[in-house]
Amino acid sequence: MSEIDYSKHIVRERTTAQAREAIAEGDDVAVRSDMVDNTITQPSGWVETIKRLFGGDRVLWIIITALMTISVLVVYSSTAKMAYMPSSSSSTSEFLNTQLWTLAICIIALFATHRFNSDFYRRVTYLVFFGALGLTLAVYFVGTASINGAARWINIAGFQFQPSEMLKVAIIMYLARVLGDRQSKIATMQIVPSLKFWTWWKNPKQRRIWQQGGLPIFLPIVLSCMVIMPAHTSSAVLVFGISLVMLFIGRVSWREIFRIVGWAVAGAALVALMGLGRSHTAGGRISTWVDVWTQDRTKIEVQDLSDTERSMIAIYNGGIMGRGAGQSSVRVEMTHPESDYAFAFFVEEYGIVIAMILVALYVWVFFRAIEIFRQCPKKYPSLLSLGIALLITGQALLHIMVAVNILPETGQPLPLISRGGSSLLFTSIGLGMILSVSRQNIENSYKEED
């Protein structure tokens, strides 16, 4: 029996030049294709560059892109009312250009933010928080603009922004840091002092509570809500609610959380009795909200309806499929269809079906953040990413519940969609932080001090 030559069936690794020569000569011996031409099996350079530059959760990038695209559609159509007012000197295209430029700045901020590692945000947490706190307080003294008697904007280097929007993100950064640093003992710590303030300095136990939890955790929450409340009560309530959830996620005991709620109830009652801040405005909005639920409003003239009632009319007009882009009629009657009631305006033009997809996008942000939270091996970045997602999703749901009259009017914008530079900018920065954490999860680039 003749001997079989197995050598010609062996897969040989050859250099590129040898492989090409073998193919040209018709050699049927198996050759590694990637040795013939490296471009066949390896992705092109620009694809790899894009993947490296835009790191992090791919699904979250898609959601952000979708929301920003919707923002362009909403602002372009909803600002028609503002453009055609006799006192206006701007056109719809000018409003659109402004929104596009704002989104361009936000995209740059988002990209830059997601490239920094979480240890950088941890290091600058105190600077950002106390800076935002100081700027929010400074608005009441050097604010350059006001709405309904409430100063909310400050001018820095020719640019106006709302420091309260910055403080929303800053308080989450702060709580993520202080709670993360205390995880070994936070479950048993007392962080809320007694309501009997006259015992704070005399009682050793109360002094210890202030030192361990009162000053680093309880007081910053109180100060954040206090500086926001005079100009924007609903933002103070939102910050307080998100702070409570952060405390829960950070393993603070239920007893301490309920004690904070007790302090909040006492503080709100004092503010209402003394008529401080915008308590009268808040009271009027609550009264209107109750009237809509309890009284017959069918005989009231259109011009006497509240903005929430007009938003419900817009949602009813939109129906299942909507009236079509640019076909809204209620936008003329709404005070701020491009910001405070963006969701109702969106439903009127695009319908309930598309609007539910929009709601799903916001909820999806939260669920992606939960996944990022679970994958993160470090305390600070995990708390940071989930806290910011809670803020964005919570604010979106708050806006939507106002539009359908589940809650009284708040004036909260729809994140990434409503017209407004400050909200867009700091929402983008917050999303950049979430993407930063997810990028580090993928790259496993955490340092020990994180």
C-alpha positions as CSV (number, residue, x, y, z in Angstrom):
1,M,0.0,0.0,0.0
2,S,1.4,3.4,-1.0
3,E,2.1,5.8,1.8
4,I,-0.3,8.7,2.0
5,D,1.3,12.2,2.1
6,Y,-0.6,14.2,4.7
7,S,1.7,17.2,4.5
8,K,-0.2,18.8,1.7
9,H,-3.4,18.9,3.8
10,I,-1.7,20.7,6.7
11,V,-2.7,24.3,7.3
12,R,0.4,26.4,7.0
13,E,0.9,29.9,8.2
14,R,2.7,31.9,5.5
15,T,3.8,35.5,5.2
16,T,1.6,37.7,3.1
17,A,4.0,37.6,0.2
18,Q,4.3,33.8,0.3
19,A,0.5,33.5,0.4
20,R,-0.1,35.7,-2.6
21,E,2.6,33.8,-4.5
22,A,1.0,30.5,-3.6
23,I,-2.4,31.7,-4.8
24,A,-1.0,33.0,-8.0
25,E,0.6,29.6,-8.7
26,G,-2.7,27.8,-8.0
27,D,-1.5,26.0,-4.8
28,D,-4.5,24.4,-3.2
29,V,-2.9,24.2,0.3
30,A,-5.0,26.0,2.9
31,V,-3.8,29.5,3.8
32,R,-5.0,31.9,6.5
33,S,-7.0,34.5,4.8
34,D,-5.9,37.2,7.2
35,M,-2.3,36.6,6.1
36,V,-3.4,37.3,2.5
37,D,-5.0,40.6,3.2
38,N,-5.2,42.1,6.7
39,T,-8.1,44.4,5.6
40,I,-10.4,41.4,5.1
41,T,-10.7,40.3,8.7
42,Q,-9.8,43.5,10.6
43,P,-12.3,46.4,10.9
44,S,-11.4,49.5,9.1
45,G,-9.4,52.1,11.0
46,W,-12.1,54.7,11.1
47,V,-14.7,52.3,12.5
48,E,-12.3,51.4,15.4
49,T,-11.6,55.1,16.0
50,I,-15.3,55.9,16.3
51,K,-15.9,53.0,18.7
52,R,-13.0,54.2,20.8
53,L,-14.2,57.8,20.8
54,F,-17.9,57.1,21.4
55,G,-17.4,54.5,24.2
56,G,-20.0,53.2,26.7
57,D,-23.5,51.8,26.3
58,R,-24.5,51.7,22.6
59,V,-28.2,51.6,23.4
60,L,-27.9,54.7,25.5
61,W,-26.2,56.5,22.7
62,I,-29.2,55.6,20.4
63,I,-31.7,56.8,23.0
64,I,-29.9,60.1,23.3
65,T,-29.8,60.6,19.6
66,A,-33.5,59.9,19.3
67,L,-34.5,62.3,22.0
68,M,-32.4,65.1,20.6
69,T,-33.9,64.5,17.1
70,I,-37.4,64.8,18.6
71,S,-36.3,68.0,20.3
72,V,-35.7,69.6,17.0
73,L,-39.1,68.6,15.7
74,V,-40.9,69.9,18.8
75,V,-39.1,73.2,19.1
76,Y,-39.5,74.0,15.4
77,S,-43.2,73.5,15.4
78,S,-44.1,74.8,18.9
79,T,-42.3,78.1,18.5
80,A,-44.6,79.2,15.7
81,K,-46.7,80.9,18.3
82,M,-43.7,82.9,19.5
83,A,-42.5,83.7,16.0
84,Y,-45.9,85.1,14.9
85,M,-46.5,87.3,17.9
86,P,-46.6,91.0,17.0
87,S,-43.9,91.7,19.5
88,S,-41.5,89.1,18.1
89,S,-38.7,89.9,15.8
90,S,-37.7,86.2,15.3
91,S,-38.9,83.6,12.8
92,T,-39.4,79.9,13.3
93,S,-36.2,79.2,11.4
94,E,-34.3,81.5,13.8
95,F,-35.7,79.6,16.8
96,L,-34.7,76.4,15.1
97,N,-31.2,77.6,14.4
98,T,-30.8,78.6,18.1
99,Q,-32.0,75.1,19.2
100,L,-29.6,73.4,16.7
101,W,-26.7,75.5,18.0
102,T,-27.7,74.7,21.6
103,L,-27.9,71.0,20.8
104,A,-24.4,71.2,19.1
105,I,-23.0,72.6,22.3
106,C,-24.7,70.0,24.4
107,I,-23.3,67.2,22.1
108,I,-19.8,68.6,22.6
109,A,-20.4,68.7,26.4
110,L,-21.8,65.2,26.4
111,F,-18.9,63.8,24.4
112,A,-16.3,65.6,26.6
113,T,-18.0,64.5,29.8
114,H,-18.1,60.8,28.8
115,R,-14.4,60.8,28.1
116,F,-13.4,61.7,31.6
117,N,-13.2,58.8,34.1
118,S,-15.3,58.7,37.2
119,D,-12.4,59.3,39.5
120,F,-12.2,62.8,38.0
121,Y,-15.8,63.5,39.0
122,R,-15.2,62.1,42.4
123,R,-12.3,64.5,42.9
124,V,-14.3,67.6,41.8
125,T,-17.5,66.7,43.6
126,Y,-17.2,69.1,46.5
127,L,-16.1,72.0,44.2
128,V,-19.0,71.4,41.8
129,F,-21.6,71.0,44.6
130,F,-20.6,74.1,46.6
131,G,-20.1,76.1,43.5
132,A,-23.6,75.2,42.2
133,L,-25.0,76.0,45.7
134,G,-23.3,79.4,45.8
135,L,-24.4,80.3,42.2
136,T,-28.0,79.3,43.0
137,L,-28.0,81.5,46.0
138,A,-26.3,84.4,44.1
139,V,-29.2,84.5,41.6
140,Y,-31.4,86.2,44.3
141,F,-28.8,89.0,44.5
142,V,-27.4,89.4,41.0
143,G,-29.9,87.5,38.8
144,T,-30.4,89.2,35.5
145,A,-33.8,87.8,34.5
146,S,-37.0,86.7,36.2
147,I,-40.4,85.1,35.3
148,N,-43.5,85.8,37.4
149,G,-41.3,87.6,40.0
150,A,-39.0,84.6,40.4
151,A,-35.3,85.2,39.6
152,R,-33.8,82.0,38.1
153,W,-31.0,83.1,35.7
154,I,-27.5,84.4,36.2
155,N,-25.2,86.0,33.7
156,I,-21.6,84.7,33.4
157,A,-19.4,85.9,30.6
158,G,-22.4,87.0,28.5
159,F,-24.2,83.6,28.9
160,Q,-27.4,83.2,31.0
161,F,-28.1,79.9,32.7
162,Q,-30.1,78.5,35.6
163,P,-27.8,77.4,38.4
164,S,-30.6,75.3,39.8
165,E,-30.3,72.9,36.9
166,M,-26.6,72.6,37.7
167,L,-27.5,72.0,41.4
168,K,-29.8,69.1,40.4
169,V,-26.8,67.2,39.0
170,A,-24.4,68.4,41.7
171,I,-26.4,67.1,44.6
172,I,-26.4,63.7,43.1
173,M,-22.6,63.8,42.6
174,Y,-22.3,64.9,46.3
175,L,-24.6,62.2,47.7
176,A,-22.9,59.5,45.6
177,R,-19.6,60.6,47.1
178,V,-20.6,60.8,50.8
179,L,-22.7,57.7,50.7
180,G,-20.1,55.7,48.9
181,D,-17.4,56.7,51.4
182,R,-19.6,55.6,54.3
183,Q,-21.0,52.3,53.0
184,S,-19.3,50.2,55.8
185,K,-21.3,52.0,58.5
186,I,-24.1,53.9,56.8
187,A,-26.8,51.3,57.6
188,T,-26.4,51.9,61.3
189,M,-25.6,55.6,61.3
190,Q,-27.9,58.4,62.5
191,I,-27.8,61.3,60.1
192,V,-30.9,63.3,61.2
193,P,-30.7,65.5,64.3
194,S,-33.6,65.8,66.7
195,L,-36.4,68.4,66.1
196,K,-35.5,69.7,69.6
197,F,-32.9,72.1,68.3
198,W,-32.1,73.5,71.7
199,T,-30.5,70.1,72.6
200,W,-28.0,70.0,69.7
201,W,-25.0,71.5,71.4
202,K,-25.7,70.3,75.0
203,N,-26.5,66.7,74.3
204,P,-23.3,64.6,73.3
205,K,-25.5,62.2,71.3
206,Q,-26.8,65.1,69.2
207,R,-23.3,66.5,68.7
208,R,-22.2,63.1,67.4
209,I,-25.1,62.8,65.0
210,W,-24.2,66.2,63.6
211,Q,-20.6,65.3,63.2
212,Q,-21.1,61.9,61.6
213,G,-24.2,62.4,59.4
214,G,-25.9,65.8,60.0
215,L,-23.2,68.0,58.5
216,P,-22.0,65.8,55.7
217,I,-25.4,64.4,54.5
218,F,-28.5,65.9,56.1
219,L,-27.5,69.6,55.9
220,P,-26.5,69.7,52.2
221,I,-29.9,68.2,51.3
222,V,-31.6,70.9,53.3
223,L,-29.5,73.7,51.9
224,S,-30.0,72.5,48.3
225,C,-33.8,72.5,48.7
226,M,-33.8,75.9,50.6
227,V,-31.8,77.8,47.9
228,I,-33.9,76.4,45.0
229,M,-37.4,76.7,46.7
230,P,-37.9,80.5,46.6
231,A,-37.6,80.6,42.8
232,H,-38.8,77.1,41.8
233,T,-40.7,75.1,44.3
234,S,-41.2,72.1,42.1
235,S,-37.4,71.8,41.5
236,A,-36.9,71.8,45.2
237,V,-39.4,69.1,45.6
238,L,-37.8,67.1,42.8
239,V,-34.3,67.5,44.4
240,F,-35.7,66.4,47.8
241,G,-37.4,63.3,46.3
242,I,-34.3,62.2,44.3
243,S,-32.2,62.7,47.5
244,L,-34.5,60.4,49.4
245,V,-34.2,57.7,46.7
246,M,-30.4,58.2,46.7
247,L,-30.4,57.7,50.5
248,F,-32.4,54.5,50.1
249,I,-30.1,53.2,47.4
250,G,-27.1,54.1,49.6
251,R,-28.5,51.8,52.4
252,V,-29.5,54.6,54.8
253,S,-32.0,53.1,57.3
254,W,-35.8,53.6,56.8
255,R,-35.9,55.3,60.3
256,E,-33.6,58.1,59.2
257,I,-35.4,58.5,55.8
258,F,-38.7,58.9,57.7
259,R,-37.1,61.4,60.0
260,I,-36.0,63.5,57.0
261,V,-39.6,63.4,55.7
262,G,-40.8,64.6,59.1
263,W,-38.4,67.6,58.9
264,A,-39.6,68.3,55.4
265,V,-43.3,68.3,56.4
266,A,-42.5,70.7,59.3
267,G,-40.5,73.0,57.0
268,A,-43.1,73.0,54.3
269,A,-45.8,73.9,56.9
270,L,-43.7,76.8,58.2
271,V,-43.1,78.1,54.7
272,A,-46.8,78.0,53.9
273,L,-47.8,79.7,57.1
274,M,-45.3,82.5,56.6
275,G,-46.0,82.9,52.9
276,L,-42.3,82.6,52.0
277,G,-40.9,82.1,48.5
278,R,-43.5,81.1,45.9
279,S,-45.8,79.4,48.4
280,H,-48.7,81.5,47.1
281,T,-48.1,80.4,43.5
282,A,-47.8,76.8,44.6
283,G,-51.0,77.1,46.6
284,G,-52.8,78.6,43.6
285,R,-51.7,75.8,41.3
286,I,-52.8,73.1,43.8
287,S,-56.2,74.9,44.1
288,T,-56.6,74.9,40.3
289,W,-55.6,71.2,40.1
290,V,-58.2,70.3,42.7
291,D,-60.9,72.4,40.9
292,V,-60.2,70.5,37.6
293,W,-60.9,67.2,39.4
294,T,-63.9,68.3,41.5
295,Q,-65.8,70.9,39.4
296,D,-67.6,71.0,36.1
297,R,-65.3,72.9,33.8
298,T,-67.3,72.4,30.5
299,K,-69.0,75.8,30.7
300,I,-65.8,77.8,31.2
301,E,-64.6,80.0,28.4
302,V,-61.4,78.8,26.6
303,Q,-59.4,81.9,27.6
304,D,-60.2,81.1,31.2
305,L,-58.9,77.5,31.1
306,S,-55.7,76.6,32.9
307,D,-52.6,75.5,30.8
308,T,-53.1,72.0,32.2
309,E,-56.7,71.9,30.8
310,R,-55.4,73.1,27.5
311,S,-52.8,70.4,27.5
312,M,-55.5,67.8,28.1
313,I,-57.4,69.2,25.1
314,A,-54.3,68.9,23.0
315,I,-53.8,65.3,24.0
316,Y,-57.5,64.6,23.2
317,N,-57.1,66.3,19.8
318,G,-54.1,64.2,19.0
319,G,-55.9,60.9,19.5
320,I,-54.2,57.7,18.4
321,M,-52.2,58.9,15.4
322,G,-52.0,62.6,15.9
323,R,-52.9,65.6,13.7
324,G,-49.6,65.7,11.9
325,A,-46.4,67.7,12.2
326,G,-47.1,71.5,12.4
327,Q,-50.9,71.0,12.7
328,S,-51.3,71.7,16.4
329,S,-54.1,74.2,17.2
330,V,-53.9,74.4,21.0
331,R,-50.2,75.6,20.9
332,V,-51.6,79.1,20.3
333,E,-53.5,79.0,23.6
334,M,-50.7,77.4,25.7
335,T,-48.3,79.7,27.6
336,H,-45.2,77.6,27.0
337,P,-45.9,74.7,24.6
338,E,-42.2,74.5,23.7
339,S,-41.1,73.8,27.3
340,D,-43.6,73.3,30.2
341,Y,-46.1,71.4,28.0
342,A,-43.9,69.8,25.4
343,F,-45.3,66.4,25.9
344,A,-49.0,67.5,25.4
345,F,-48.0,69.4,22.3
346,F,-46.1,66.3,21.0
347,V,-49.1,64.1,21.5
348,E,-51.4,66.5,19.6
349,E,-49.1,66.4,16.6
350,Y,-47.8,62.8,16.6
351,G,-50.5,60.8,18.6
352,I,-50.6,58.5,21.6
353,V,-48.8,55.7,19.9
354,I,-45.6,57.7,19.1
355,A,-45.9,59.4,22.5
356,M,-45.8,56.0,24.2
357,I,-42.6,55.3,22.4
358,L,-41.2,58.6,23.7
359,V,-42.2,57.6,27.3
360,A,-40.5,54.2,26.7
361,L,-37.3,55.9,25.8
362,Y,-37.2,57.7,29.1
363,V,-38.0,54.6,31.1
364,W,-35.3,52.8,29.0
365,V,-32.7,55.3,30.2
366,F,-33.4,54.2,33.7
367,F,-33.2,50.5,32.9
368,R,-30.0,50.9,31.1
369,A,-28.6,52.7,34.2
370,I,-29.7,49.8,36.4
371,E,-27.7,47.5,34.2
372,I,-24.7,49.9,34.4
373,F,-25.1,50.1,38.1
374,R,-25.1,46.3,38.4
375,Q,-21.9,45.9,36.3
376,C,-20.0,48.7,38.1
377,P,-17.5,47.4,40.7
378,K,-17.1,50.7,42.5
379,K,-19.4,52.6,44.9
380,Y,-19.2,56.2,43.7
381,P,-19.7,55.7,39.9
382,S,-22.4,53.1,40.4
383,L,-24.4,55.5,42.7
384,L,-23.7,58.4,40.4
385,S,-25.0,56.7,37.2
386,L,-28.2,55.4,38.8
387,G,-28.9,58.7,40.6
388,I,-28.6,60.8,37.4
389,A,-30.8,58.3,35.5
390,L,-33.4,58.7,38.3
391,L,-33.3,62.4,37.9
392,I,-33.8,62.4,34.2
393,T,-36.5,59.7,34.2
394,G,-38.2,61.2,37.3
395,Q,-38.3,64.7,35.8
396,A,-39.7,63.3,32.5
397,L,-42.5,61.4,34.3
398,L,-43.2,64.5,36.4
399,H,-43.6,66.6,33.3
400,I,-45.9,64.0,31.7
401,M,-48.1,63.6,34.9
402,V,-48.6,67.4,34.9
403,A,-49.7,67.3,31.3
404,V,-52.4,64.8,32.0
405,N,-53.4,66.5,35.3
406,I,-52.2,63.7,37.7
407,L,-50.1,66.4,39.5
408,P,-50.4,70.2,39.8
409,E,-48.5,72.4,37.4
410,T,-44.8,72.4,38.1
411,G,-43.0,74.1,35.1
412,Q,-40.5,71.2,34.8
413,P,-39.2,70.8,31.2
414,L,-39.1,67.5,29.4
415,P,-35.4,66.4,29.5
416,L,-33.5,66.8,26.2
417,I,-36.7,67.8,24.4
418,S,-38.1,71.1,25.9
419,R,-36.6,74.3,24.6
420,G,-34.2,75.7,27.2
421,G,-30.4,75.9,27.2
422,S,-29.7,75.2,30.9
423,S,-31.9,72.1,31.1
424,L,-30.5,70.7,27.9
425,L,-26.9,71.4,28.9
426,F,-26.9,69.8,32.3
427,T,-29.0,66.9,31.2
428,S,-26.4,66.2,28.5
429,I,-23.6,66.5,31.1
430,G,-25.5,64.0,33.3
431,L,-25.9,61.6,30.5
432,G,-22.2,61.9,29.7
433,M,-21.4,60.9,33.3
434,I,-23.6,57.8,32.9
435,L,-21.8,56.9,29.6
436,S,-18.5,57.5,31.3
437,V,-19.3,54.9,33.9
438,S,-20.6,52.4,31.3
439,R,-17.4,53.0,29.2
440,Q,-15.2,52.2,32.3
441,N,-17.3,49.1,32.9
442,I,-16.5,47.9,29.4
443,E,-12.9,48.9,29.5
444,N,-12.4,47.8,33.1
445,S,-10.4,51.0,33.6
446,Y,-11.2,51.8,37.3
447,K,-8.5,52.8,39.7
448,E,-8.2,51.7,43.2
449,E,-9.1,55.2,44.6
450,D,-12.4,55.1,42.6
